[in-house]
Amino acid sequence: PVVSEQVVQVDCHVPADDHYIAWDVLERVNELLNGQQIGRQILHYDGFLGELPTAPKFYCAGMRFTFQNVV
């Protein structure tokens, strides 16, 4: 069998004045998804990405999850 690592990235875009909301949302997403089984794969938290590029006057933060795919 061939095993490959797959990545799921979650980005949260909010108005720049409310940047703290992005981190609250990502923390909740981590609570909900980390260790959850989707199909036959189990998602594993892989880390926060920090601030990401986005449109002017907006703030974006992201995080990643990984899972093993066996073919």
MARTOR-623062 format. One record per residue (C-alpha): z, y, x; residue in one letter. Coordinates in pm, 1 decimal. Layout:
! residues N
<lumlo zz="Z" yy="Y" xx="X" code="A"/>
...
This chain:
! residues 71
<lumlo zz="0.0" yy="0.0" xx="0.0" code="P"/>
<lumlo zz="-60.7" yy="360.3" xx="96.9" code="V"/>
<lumlo zz="235.0" yy="596.3" xx="58.4" code="V"/>
<lumlo zz="179.0" yy="970.5" xx="41.8" code="S"/>
<lumlo zz="422.2" yy="1253.6" xx="-13.5" code="E"/>
<lumlo zz="337.8" yy="1481.3" xx="-304.7" code="Q"/>
<lumlo zz="469.8" yy="1835.3" xx="-352.2" code="V"/>
<lumlo zz="558.9" yy="2022.8" xx="-670.6" code="V"/>
<lumlo zz="610.7" yy="2395.7" xx="-619.2" code="Q"/>
<lumlo zz="786.0" yy="2616.9" xx="-873.1" code="V"/>
<lumlo zz="734.4" yy="2995.1" xx="-844.7" code="D"/>
<lumlo zz="924.0" yy="3249.0" xx="-1051.6" code="C"/>
<lumlo zz="774.1" yy="3597.8" xx="-1101.0" code="H"/>
<lumlo zz="994.7" yy="3874.1" xx="-1245.3" code="V"/>
<lumlo zz="988.8" yy="4256.4" xx="-1249.3" code="P"/>
<lumlo zz="1110.8" yy="4386.2" xx="-911.9" code="A"/>
<lumlo zz="1410.9" yy="4560.5" xx="-1070.8" code="D"/>
<lumlo zz="1530.3" yy="4222.1" xx="-1200.8" code="D"/>
<lumlo zz="1477.4" yy="4021.6" xx="-879.2" code="H"/>
<lumlo zz="1815.6" yy="3848.3" xx="-913.2" code="Y"/>
<lumlo zz="1689.6" yy="3673.3" xx="-1228.8" code="I"/>
<lumlo zz="1436.0" yy="3477.7" xx="-1022.6" code="A"/>
<lumlo zz="1715.9" yy="3315.3" xx="-821.9" code="W"/>
<lumlo zz="1915.2" yy="3236.2" xx="-1136.5" code="D"/>
<lumlo zz="1607.2" yy="3068.9" xx="-1286.9" code="V"/>
<lumlo zz="1533.8" yy="2869.4" xx="-970.4" code="L"/>
<lumlo zz="1892.2" yy="2748.2" xx="-944.7" code="E"/>
<lumlo zz="1870.5" yy="2622.9" xx="-1303.8" code="R"/>
<lumlo zz="1533.3" yy="2456.2" xx="-1238.4" code="V"/>
<lumlo zz="1690.3" yy="2278.0" xx="-940.6" code="N"/>
<lumlo zz="1977.8" yy="2154.8" xx="-1158.4" code="E"/>
<lumlo zz="1731.3" yy="2021.7" xx="-1414.9" code="L"/>
<lumlo zz="1468.2" yy="1862.5" xx="-1187.2" code="L"/>
<lumlo zz="1641.5" yy="1740.5" xx="-871.1" code="N"/>
<lumlo zz="1673.8" yy="1363.5" xx="-886.5" code="G"/>
<lumlo zz="1491.2" yy="1334.9" xx="-1219.3" code="Q"/>
<lumlo zz="1244.1" yy="1055.0" xx="-1273.7" code="Q"/>
<lumlo zz="901.7" yy="1158.0" xx="-1399.0" code="I"/>
<lumlo zz="689.5" yy="854.2" xx="-1464.9" code="G"/>
<lumlo zz="771.6" yy="623.5" xx="-1174.6" code="R"/>
<lumlo zz="843.9" yy="903.1" xx="-926.8" code="Q"/>
<lumlo zz="1179.2" yy="1068.1" xx="-855.2" code="I"/>
<lumlo zz="1171.6" yy="1437.7" xx="-766.3" code="L"/>
<lumlo zz="1374.5" yy="1545.7" xx="-462.5" code="H"/>
<lumlo zz="1466.0" yy="1907.2" xx="-387.2" code="Y"/>
<lumlo zz="1287.7" yy="2014.8" xx="-68.5" code="D"/>
<lumlo zz="1410.8" yy="2372.7" xx="-33.3" code="G"/>
<lumlo zz="1381.5" yy="2732.0" xx="-142.2" code="F"/>
<lumlo zz="1073.6" yy="2915.1" xx="-14.9" code="L"/>
<lumlo zz="1227.7" yy="3259.5" xx="-31.5" code="G"/>
<lumlo zz="1032.4" yy="3567.1" xx="-132.8" code="E"/>
<lumlo zz="660.7" yy="3507.5" xx="-192.1" code="L"/>
<lumlo zz="367.2" yy="3749.3" xx="-228.7" code="P"/>
<lumlo zz="303.8" yy="3875.0" xx="-581.2" code="T"/>
<lumlo zz="168.1" yy="4171.6" xx="-776.7" code="A"/>
<lumlo zz="300.5" yy="4523.1" xx="-713.6" code="P"/>
<lumlo zz="632.6" yy="4600.4" xx="-885.0" code="K"/>
<lumlo zz="708.4" yy="4229.8" xx="-922.1" code="F"/>
<lumlo zz="924.8" yy="3987.4" xx="-725.6" code="Y"/>
<lumlo zz="842.6" yy="3622.3" xx="-667.7" code="C"/>
<lumlo zz="1060.0" yy="3345.2" xx="-527.7" code="A"/>
<lumlo zz="980.5" yy="2976.7" xx="-505.3" code="G"/>
<lumlo zz="1109.6" yy="2629.2" xx="-436.9" code="M"/>
<lumlo zz="960.8" yy="2287.4" xx="-374.0" code="R"/>
<lumlo zz="1025.2" yy="1932.6" xx="-480.4" code="F"/>
<lumlo zz="868.8" yy="1622.4" xx="-326.7" code="T"/>
<lumlo zz="809.5" yy="1267.1" xx="-440.9" code="F"/>
<lumlo zz="653.3" yy="956.6" xx="-291.3" code="Q"/>
<lumlo zz="325.6" yy="833.9" xx="-438.5" code="N"/>
<lumlo zz="237.7" yy="467.8" xx="-373.0" code="V"/>
<lumlo zz="-124.5" yy="370.4" xx="-417.3" code="V"/>
